[in-house]
Amino acid sequence: MKLVLDWSAYKEAGMGDAYADIPKTGGDYAKAIAVCIGSRACEQAGKGVMCPSFRVSGKPALSTGGRVKLLKAALNGEFGDAPFEQNELVEAMELCVSCKGCKRECENEVDMALIKAEFLAQRFRATGTPLRNRLFAALPALLARFPLTGRLIRWRNRHALLAQCVDRLLGISAGARLPEPAERPFSETSVREQQKNDADMPEVVVFVDTFNRYFNPAVAEAAVSLLAAAGYRVHVLNEEGDADAARQPLCCGRTYFANGMIAKARHEARRLLQALKPHIDAGRWIIGLEPSCILSLRDEYLSMGLGEQARQLAGKVLLLEEFIAREQTAKRWTLAFNSRGKQKLLVHGHCHQKAVGATKAMRKVLKMVPDLDSQQIESSCCGMAGQFGLESEHADFSREMAELGLYPALRAEPNAAVVANGFSCQQQILNGGHARPLHIAEVLYAALGR
């Protein structure tokens, strides 16, 4: 088969190892699958993220190791001429939520999230990409080009009959509330008056992703205002350096990537890299807010054949809390936070934050706020996982994942505020009947007392 992602990092994996059991076909993709050593660490309960689908179902086939066995069978020709359409394999891969827990917690760092992206690309190449996947993947473009998108979502949420029709036609669960875009998306003009142009100020770039631009503009405003108050000159990427930005703001391509539409994801990635080039060349830090988007720039971009510039970007991109923690350690962060009285705060880390250890930065930065008692929620995946929790056939499974740790923790502390930086995590918390969670940018900006 013709691979769509770059698997050359696994070129030497398993070579010379008689027990590696590398499949007969699939090239370096097969080697990436075969790094699994069958330890069954993915079939454990307790702390950590891996493997949420196994934890809910108890089925070994729905663990990382179980998926590896099925994929090996497919690549060894055991499933015939259409191996990626075999029912058991399709079910196992559909119930993988791409949490990246295995990449961190597995001894051999099996990257099932990346393996799934290639699987979807290969499967949809043969079968065609379903309409539901194409709609979710195109969400950034729809929000930018068709202002009625937000109104249609609100109508669907408020009319049960319409929600049921959408469920039947597209397989979007009538029982799940869709996130609604804000009345006005983020615009740099809303925070421009706070910017200073002192030539001696350190410069940083804020990349406002699709989700915070259209759904949570207050988060982007808080982040830009916070950095400006701390003495940084802030470049807002989506409104600089791209001729198409007025027509369609820059996007990392995450929604396309997650739906196996790698060519479109690569196109968006190249647009973003082109706009970032002068900032990367100038050595500026690229700061973001949404873990699934920003951490894609450090991970998935390295597998998309984007060249040296993607590797340079990976070394210069940070989540907001990672940047603040780094600056504080270097004693460059001088802005003090104020007490707002005794507060208890529950912190839910996005799976991708956990996968790269970024939740440590959240804990460190929140300790900078006086009288704030922040406690990390011990949980696996929240279960929303992008669109997964909105899909009719997966909505119940998604809620079961939330019941593994997240929902019980929230019920145990009903009066505590909640921080969740991931947009899908925020939606899962809201759909569980809990109060709107905050982004860490909002907590920190509120603690300035301005």
Residue, then its C-alpha position, 0 to 999 in steps of 0.5 A: m500500500k502507498l503510505v500517506l504519513d512518514w514512518s521513516a522514524y521506524k525504519e530500523a525498528g525490530m530489524g534483526d530481532a527474530y521475535a519482532d514479528i513484523p508483518k509481511t506488508g506495510g513497510d515502516y508502518a508495519k514496523a511501527i505496529a510491531v514495536c508492541i511487545g505484548s506486555r499487556a500494560c494497556e490492560q491495566a486499571g488504576k492511575g494513568v490514561m491507557c487504555p480507556s476503551f479497554r477500561v470501559s469494555g474489559k475486552p482485550a481486543l479494545s486495548t492497544g495490544g489487541r489492536v496491534k494483533l488485529l492490524k498485524a493480521a490485516l497486514n499479513g493478508e489474513f483478512g483478504d483483499a480489503p483488510f481495513e474493512q474487516n469488522e472486528l478491526v474496524e470496531a477496534m480502531e473506531l473505539c480508539v480515542s487517540c488519547k496518546g496514553c500508549k505513547r507515554e505509558c507503554e514501555n515501547e511507546v506504541d503510537m496508536a493515535l498515529i497508527k489510527a490516522e494512517f488506518l483511517a486514511q487507508r480505509f477511506r481511500a478504499t471506501g470513500t470518506p463518510l459525510r459525517n467525517r467530512l463535516f466534522a473535519a471541515l468545521p474550521a472552514l465552515l465556521a469561517r466561510f458560512p456564518l449561518t453555521g452557528r445558527l444551524i447548530r443553535w437550532r439543532n440544539r433547541h429543537a428535539l425533532l431537528a436533533q433527531c433528524v440529524d441523528r438519523l441522517l448523519g449519526i450525530s447523537a440527538g442526546a448530545r448537545l453540540p458546542e455553540p459558537a459565540e456570537r462574535p469570534f475572537s478578533e485582535t481588535s478587542v485586545r489591541e489597545q492593551q498592546k505596547n510597541d516598545a522595541d525592547m519588549p520580548e516578542v511572542v506569538v499567540f496562535v488562536d486556534t479554531f476552537n478558541r477563536y469561534f467558541n471561546p473567544a474570552v479565553a484568547e482575549a484573556a491569554v493575549s491580555l495576560l501576556a501583554a500585562a506581563g510585558y510581552r509584545v504579542h503577535v496574534l498569528n491569525e491576523e498577521g502574515d497570511a493573505d487568506a486570513a480574512r477569508q479563512p483564519l489559519c488552522c493547524g489541520r487537526t480536524y482533518f488529520a483526526n478524520g484520516m484526511i491527511a492531504k487536507a491536513r497537510h495543506e493547512a499545516r503548510r499554510l500555518l508554517q508559511a505564516l510562522k516562518p518569519h517568527i520562527d526565523a526571529g526565534r520567537w516562542i509560539i504560544g497556544l491554548e488548545p492542547s490537541c492543536i498545539l501539541s499536534l505541531r510538536d508531534e503529528y507535524l513531524s510525521m507529515g513530510l513537512g521538512e525541516q521547518a516542522r522540526q524547527l517549529a516543534g522546538k519553539v511551540l508551547l502551551l500558555e502554561e508551559f511558557i509561563a512556567r519556563e519564564q518563571t523558572a528563568k526568572r523572566w516572569t515578573l507579573a504577580f498574581n493576587s489572591r481572590g480569597k480561598q478557592k478550590l480548583l479541580v484540574h482536568g488535564h487533556c489526554h495529550q497534555k498528559a501524554v507529553g507531561a504538560t500537566k506539570a506546568m499547569r500545577k506549577v503555574l496555578k501555585m503562583v496564585p495565592d490562596l488557590d487550592s488546585q487539585q489534579i483529577e485522577s482520570s483516564c480520557c474524558g471520553m469526548a475525544g473530538q467528535f467521538g462523544l457526539e457520534s450516535e454509536h459512541a455517545d454512551f461509550s463516551r459517557e462511560m469513559a467519563e464515569l471512570g474518573l472525571y464525573p465522579a470527581l466532579r460530583a464529589e466536589p460540586n462547589a469547586a471550580v474546574v479548569a480544563n484546557g481541552f475544548s472537547c474536555q470542556q464539552q464533555i463536562l458541560n454535557g454531563g450537567h456540570a458548570r462551565p469549566l474555565h481555561i487556565a488563561e481565564v483563571l490567571y487573568a482574573a487573578l491579576g485583579r484588574 
